[in-house]
Amino acid sequence: LAKTTQPISMDSYEGQEVNITCSHNNIATNDYITWYQQFPSQGPRFIIQGYKTKVTNEVASLFIPADRKSSTLSLPRVSLSDTAVYYCLVGDFASGGSYIPTFGRGTSLIVHP
Amino acid sequence: DTEVTQTPKHLVMGMTNKKSLKCEQHMGHRAMYWYKQKAKKPPELMFVYSYEKLSINESVPSRFSPECPNSSLLNLHLHALQPEDSALYLCASSQDQGSNEQFFGPGTRLTVL
């Protein structure tokens, strides 16, 4: 089964770069890695997705090494509003071929003034 | 319209009640999901509908009954729930079942007395 491991929590300060790493040793060959952000009492919000190497959008960057057994979400110059839980998501394929998205345990990021 | 809406926002019910949670999206997405999220835990997949057909049931107890009346609507019927079923119930949709880019609704906070 695809399974992910993330740090439970991280602390940072405004203006710093934050890197959150997720381990996914058993990722399927054709699976993507997706990261979500969740604020309290809200639904998760898609941040970024990648398959290999590096992906960048207006919010974050995602670094994926060649073996794809891990990925690192990079948040440049965080602000207080980036305080949230960040989830790494990969999937499993059931015996019938159905794709089952599976969230990691999440990393609680606290940004301090 | 890139929004997933859920009603009600909050629901309190007794163990003998029957209630329904509703979810709606107008993005033309063909996959819709129900997740359950307990406090400080990641969302756990319950059901997946693909092209209005139930694709995945993650061994959810029969007191939870999903329904997909059409491609835009997803319901979750609740009957004879237990206090431990109290949680945030999240609905999500994606372009298709293989897509990890899911759009989540704000959730329904359910309390079972």
Contacts between the chains, C-beta under 8 A, distances in Angstrom:
chain1	res1	chain2	res2	distance
A	32	B	100	5.3
A	34	B	100	4.0
A	34	B	101	6.7
A	41	B	88	7.2
A	41	B	106	7.9
A	41	B	107	7.3
A	41	B	109	7.1
A	42	B	106	5.8
A	42	B	107	7.2
A	43	B	4	7.5
A	43	B	90	5.2
A	43	B	92	7.2
A	43	B	104	3.0
A	43	B	105	5.4
A	43	B	106	5.4
A	43	B	107	5.4
A	44	B	43	6.7
A	44	B	90	7.6
A	44	B	102	7.8
A	44	B	104	5.1
A	45	B	104	7.0
A	46	B	101	5.3
A	46	B	102	6.7
A	46	B	103	7.2
A	49	B	100	5.9
A	49	B	101	6.0
A	87	B	42	5.9
A	87	B	43	7.9
A	89	B	100	6.0
A	91	B	100	6.7
A	94	B	56	6.9
A	98	B	48	7.1
A	98	B	50	7.9
A	98	B	55	5.3
A	98	B	56	5.3
A	98	B	97	6.8
A	99	B	97	5.5
A	99	B	98	5.1
A	100	B	45	6.3
A	100	B	48	7.6
A	100	B	56	6.1
A	100	B	58	7.4
A	101	B	33	7.7
A	101	B	45	6.3
A	101	B	100	6.1
A	101	B	102	7.1
A	102	B	45	7.3
A	103	B	42	3.8
A	103	B	43	5.4
A	103	B	44	7.8
A	104	B	42	6.5
A	105	B	41	7.7
A	105	B	42	5.7
A	106	B	42	5.3
